[in-house]
Amino acid sequence: MNYSLFDVLVLLGALGFFIYGMKIMSEGIQKAAGQRLREILGAMTKNRFFGVLTGFLITSLVQSSSATTVMTVSFVNAGLLSLMESAGVMMGANIGTTITAWIVSYFGFKFKIVAISLPLIAIGLPMLLLGGSKVKSWGEFIIGFAILFLGLDALKNAVPNLKENPEVLSFLSGFDSGLMTNLLFVGIGTLVTIIVQSSSAAMTLTFVMCNNGWIPFPLAAAMVLGENIGTTITAELASIVGNVHAKRSARIHSMFNIIGVSWMVLLLPFVLQGIQWFSMDVMGTNDPYTDSESIPFALSYFHTFFNLTNVLLLIWFVPILVKVAIKTVPSKGDMDEIFHLEYIGTGVMGTAELSILEAKKEVQKFGELCGRHVKMVRELLLEKDPKKAKKMLKRIKKYEEISDRIEIEVTEYLTKVSQGKLSNESSQMVRVMLSICNDLERVGDICYQMSINLERKIESKIWFASEQRKELLELFDLVDEANKMMDKNIGANYKQVQLDAAYGLEEDINKKRDAMRVKHLQSIEKGEYNYQSGMIYNDLFSSLEKIGDHVINVSEAMSGKI
């Protein structure tokens, strides 16, 4: 076969053309429907059966099972999903990726949509250049869709025709249809997927090779099975920088696909006979064993059957898969057990729109952490045992350091996300979350400063009068209510912020602070308590009022007042 280096480069370029079209199409649909996608992902349910539906919907929309699985691993890493919940989502992603095979086989090989690809670009380009934010996103989707099928057409032309190179057939005839041959082509499919980092691209390449007569139907089906194993590599790579929970989640995904491929390889001859019958008698296509042009359609049926059947079988064994994952991926210590997001290197940056949900969840956790921080200061105020107080002081200081780290990490993450292609709405969300993180970090600073004042009080053996403690505790209660309202707002849709209720709590805090200040000055004048006690008391209620200011700033930012 006369196939030069230039021809190889043309083949690789055609494959890149196809992958680039898929990337543009995926980014376009993410920006056009970003809010809805985030709502679906944000509603990931504790029921693994509905988790399958969630994974299917997201993968069908963004046309990338890798995006869904990496996102799921990141959520497990952050403690936002349990291993049991993540398993269902990943199973659904496997079913969702079969949609790509149907799109490619029918639009690329049956309807010859490449004929209208250029007219589609003619429609999409004005939308991209002249339309508003939403219209531009749909224009990008249309252009990506057209480029994808132009790339597929280039790929079909780049693969040599078997009729002109009959020696290829003689090479393949050396392989029988036994188990070892099937395993070999499973390995080839896995390797190709790992190299191109896209099971959809690897499957499309398989379709093209089949359509040109390079690979017979049974070997192509074995390659498709291998591509299901190869796609697990993305989640495994994303989990490397994560904690033990993320690694276990990726392991469940790998086990699910490997177990499925294992039983399917053993039953492959019988299943393919069923696919042959379905193709000819139900769908009305030619025999995939004798007609190479029918193989892409038969592979689509086979791919869907495999993933659906594998989910229906293994979803009942999720608890066992979780136990095996925990057993095979042991924890390396307490630090490995801590739930957190490792932003750099998670691979999520390829899906900028959906990455915003991760940041939103982390900001929500940040808000809850601030609420706990304030409660620690309240507990320190009431603590009389010096040894316990010392431990509490260390804990408060540790939380302040955590607040600083979270602000830095979230800010860096959002900065990277904003470098991607975002809709105007998502860009606004990024600005809002940056503002929120700044206010939440300031709450941590204030809590730490209050703990220093209380430490000075303990060391100097300064005591508050019962009336002072009562007034401070009442103010702490009001701040706690404000924190709860803030957490409720952060966890909800930013457009549904209960600003009136937040303002009411802020006003109550200010009134309480003012009343305490008046009483404080009167008590100082009357000499009811010493000056040092009064200074610390004044600093504490002033600091609590400042926390209230930052808390209301968070709610105002979410409502768009930044």
VENSULKA-V41701 format. One record per backbone hydrogen bond with DSSP energy under -0.5 kcal/mol. CO is the residue of the C=O (numbers start at 0). NH is the residue of the N-H. E is the energy in kcal/mol with one decimal. If there is no record, write none. Layout:
co: (CO	CO)
nh: (NH	NH)
e: (E	E)
This chain:
co: (0	3	4	5	6	7	8	9	10	11	12	13	14	15	16	17	18	19	20	21	22	23	24	25	26	27	28	32	33	34	35	36	37	38	39	40	45	46	47	48	49	50	51	52	53	54	55	56	57	58	58	63	64	65	66	67	68	69	70	71	72	73	74	74	75	76	81	82	83	84	85	86	87	88	89	90	91	92	94	95	96	96	97	98	99	100	101	102	102	103	103	104	105	105	106	111	112	113	113	115	116	117	118	119	120	121	122	123	124	125	125	126	131	132	133	134	135	136	137	138	139	140	141	142	143	144	145	146	147	148	149	150	151	152	153	154	157	160	160	161	164	165	165	166	167	168	170	171	173	177	178	179	180	181	182	183	184	185	186	187	188	189	190	191	192	192	197	198	199	200	201	202	203	204	205	206	207	208	208	209	211	215	216	217	218	219	220	221	222	223	224	225	226	228	229	230	230	231	232	233	234	235	236	238	242	243	244	245	246	247	248	249	250	251	252	253	254	255	256	257	258	259	260	261	262	263	264	266	266	267	268	269	270	271	272	273	274	275	276	276	277	277	278	286	286	289	290	291	293	294	295	296	297	298	299	300	301	302	303	304	305	306	307	308	309	310	312	313	314	316	317	318	319	320	321	322	323	324	332	332	333	333	335	337	339	340	342	346	347	350	351	352	353	353	354	355	356	357	358	359	360	361	362	363	364	365	366	367	368	369	370	371	372	373	374	375	376	377	378	383	384	385	386	387	388	389	390	391	392	393	394	395	396	397	398	399	400	401	402	403	404	405	406	407	408	409	410	411	412	413	414	415	416	419	422	423	424	425	426	427	428	429	430	431	432	433	434	435	436	437	438	439	440	441	442	443	444	445	446	447	448	449	450	451	452	453	454	455	456	457	464	465	466	467	468	469	470	471	472	473	474	475	476	477	478	479	480	481	482	483	484	485	486	487	488	492	493	496	497	498	499	500	501	502	503	504	505	506	507	508	509	510	511	512	513	514	515	516	517	518	519	520	521	522	522	523	529	530	531	532	533	534	535	536	537	538	539	540	541	542	543	544	545	546	547	548	549	550	551	552	553	554	555	556	559)
nh: (2	7	8	9	10	11	12	13	14	15	16	17	18	19	20	21	22	23	24	25	26	27	28	29	30	31	32	36	37	38	39	40	41	42	42	43	47	50	51	52	53	54	55	56	57	58	59	60	61	62	63	67	68	69	70	71	72	73	74	75	76	77	79	80	78	339	85	86	87	88	89	90	91	92	93	94	95	96	97	98	99	100	101	102	103	104	105	106	107	107	108	108	109	110	112	114	115	116	117	119	120	121	122	123	124	125	126	127	128	129	130	130	135	136	137	138	139	140	141	142	143	144	145	146	147	148	149	150	151	152	153	154	155	156	157	158	159	163	164	164	167	168	169	170	171	172	173	174	175	181	182	183	184	185	186	187	188	189	190	191	192	193	194	195	196	197	201	202	203	204	205	206	207	208	209	210	211	213	214	212	161	219	220	221	222	223	224	225	226	227	228	229	230	231	232	233	234	235	236	237	238	239	239	241	246	247	248	249	250	251	252	253	254	255	256	257	258	259	260	261	262	263	264	265	266	267	267	269	270	271	272	273	274	275	276	277	278	279	280	281	281	282	284	289	290	291	293	294	297	298	299	300	301	302	303	304	305	306	307	308	309	310	311	312	313	314	315	316	317	320	321	322	323	324	325	326	327	328	335	336	336	337	243	339	341	342	345	349	350	354	355	355	356	357	358	359	360	361	362	363	364	365	366	367	368	369	370	371	372	373	374	375	376	377	378	379	380	381	382	385	388	389	390	391	392	393	394	395	396	397	398	399	400	401	402	403	404	405	406	407	408	409	410	411	412	413	414	415	416	417	418	418	419	421	426	427	428	429	430	431	432	433	434	435	436	437	438	439	440	441	442	443	444	445	446	447	448	449	450	451	452	453	454	455	456	457	458	459	461	460	468	469	470	471	472	473	474	475	476	477	478	479	480	481	482	483	484	485	486	487	488	489	490	491	491	495	496	498	501	502	503	504	505	506	507	508	509	510	511	512	513	514	515	516	517	518	519	520	521	522	523	524	525	526	527	526	533	534	535	536	537	538	539	540	541	542	543	544	545	546	547	548	549	550	551	552	553	554	555	556	557	558	560	559	561)
e: (-1.2	-1.7	-2.3	-2.2	-2.2	-2.5	-2.7	-2.4	-2.1	-2.5	-2.4	-2.0	-2.5	-2.7	-2.0	-2.1	-2.2	-2.5	-2.4	-2.5	-2.6	-2.4	-2.2	-2.0	-2.2	-2.4	-2.3	-2.6	-2.6	-2.0	-2.2	-2.7	-2.7	-1.0	-0.6	-1.5	-0.7	-1.8	-1.4	-1.1	-2.3	-2.6	-2.3	-2.6	-2.4	-2.1	-2.4	-1.9	-2.7	-1.5	-0.6	-1.3	-2.8	-2.8	-1.9	-2.2	-2.5	-2.2	-2.1	-2.2	-2.4	-1.6	-2.8	-1.0	-1.1	-2.3	-2.4	-1.7	-1.0	-1.4	-2.3	-2.1	-2.2	-1.8	-1.5	-1.4	-2.5	-1.9	-1.3	-1.4	-0.6	-0.8	-1.7	-2.5	-2.8	-2.5	-2.4	-2.4	-0.6	-1.6	-0.5	-0.9	-1.0	-2.7	-2.4	-1.9	-1.8	-1.1	-0.6	-2.0	-2.0	-2.2	-1.5	-2.8	-2.8	-0.7	-0.9	-2.2	-2.3	-2.9	-0.6	-1.1	-3.0	-1.7	-1.9	-2.4	-2.4	-2.0	-2.4	-2.4	-2.6	-2.4	-2.2	-2.9	-2.4	-1.4	-2.0	-2.8	-1.8	-2.1	-2.3	-2.3	-2.2	-1.8	-1.7	-1.4	-0.5	-0.9	-0.7	-0.6	-1.7	-0.6	-1.4	-1.7	-2.4	-2.0	-1.1	-2.0	-0.5	-2.0	-2.4	-2.1	-2.1	-1.9	-2.1	-1.9	-2.4	-2.2	-2.5	-2.6	-1.9	-2.2	-2.2	-2.4	-1.6	-0.8	-2.3	-2.5	-2.3	-2.3	-1.9	-2.6	-2.4	-2.3	-2.3	-2.9	-1.9	-3.0	-0.6	-1.8	-1.3	-2.2	-2.2	-1.7	-2.0	-2.1	-1.8	-1.9	-2.1	-1.2	-1.0	-2.5	-1.5	-1.5	-1.4	-0.6	-0.6	-2.0	-2.7	-2.1	-1.6	-0.7	-0.9	-1.2	-1.9	-2.1	-2.0	-2.3	-2.0	-2.2	-1.8	-2.2	-3.0	-2.7	-1.9	-2.8	-2.9	-1.8	-2.7	-2.2	-2.0	-1.9	-2.5	-1.3	-1.4	-0.7	-0.6	-0.5	-2.5	-2.7	-1.3	-1.5	-2.2	-2.4	-2.2	-2.5	-2.8	-2.1	-2.8	-0.7	-1.1	-2.4	-2.8	-1.2	-2.8	-0.6	-1.4	-1.0	-2.1	-3.0	-1.5	-2.0	-2.5	-3.1	-2.1	-2.6	-2.8	-2.2	-2.6	-2.5	-2.6	-2.1	-2.5	-2.0	-2.7	-2.2	-0.6	-1.5	-0.9	-2.4	-2.7	-2.0	-2.5	-2.5	-2.4	-2.1	-2.8	-1.7	-0.6	-0.8	-1.0	-0.8	-2.1	-0.5	-0.5	-0.9	-1.3	-0.8	-2.6	-2.0	-0.9	-0.7	-1.1	-0.8	-1.8	-2.6	-2.6	-2.3	-2.6	-2.0	-2.1	-2.2	-2.2	-1.9	-2.3	-2.0	-1.7	-1.9	-2.1	-2.1	-1.7	-1.8	-1.5	-1.8	-2.3	-2.2	-1.9	-1.1	-1.0	-0.6	-2.5	-2.1	-1.7	-2.2	-2.2	-1.8	-2.0	-2.4	-2.2	-2.3	-2.3	-1.7	-1.8	-2.2	-2.5	-2.0	-2.3	-2.9	-2.3	-2.1	-2.8	-3.0	-2.3	-2.5	-2.5	-3.0	-2.2	-2.0	-2.6	-2.6	-0.6	-0.8	-1.9	-0.8	-2.4	-2.1	-1.8	-2.1	-1.9	-2.3	-2.6	-2.0	-2.0	-2.5	-2.4	-1.6	-1.9	-2.7	-2.2	-1.5	-1.6	-1.6	-1.9	-2.4	-2.4	-2.0	-2.2	-2.5	-2.0	-1.7	-1.9	-2.2	-2.3	-2.4	-1.9	-2.4	-2.9	-2.2	-2.9	-1.0	-2.1	-2.4	-2.3	-2.5	-2.6	-2.0	-1.9	-2.7	-2.2	-1.7	-2.3	-2.6	-2.1	-2.2	-2.4	-2.2	-2.2	-2.4	-2.8	-2.2	-2.2	-2.7	-2.2	-0.8	-0.5	-2.6	-0.8	-1.7	-1.6	-2.7	-2.1	-1.9	-2.2	-2.4	-1.9	-2.2	-2.2	-2.5	-2.4	-2.6	-2.5	-2.5	-2.4	-2.2	-2.2	-2.3	-2.6	-2.5	-2.1	-2.5	-2.3	-2.2	-1.9	-0.8	-2.4	-0.7	-1.9	-2.4	-2.1	-2.4	-2.6	-2.3	-2.2	-2.2	-1.9	-2.2	-2.3	-1.5	-1.7	-2.1	-1.9	-1.7	-2.1	-2.4	-2.2	-1.8	-1.6	-1.5	-2.5	-2.4	-2.0	-1.4	-2.7	-1.4	-1.5)
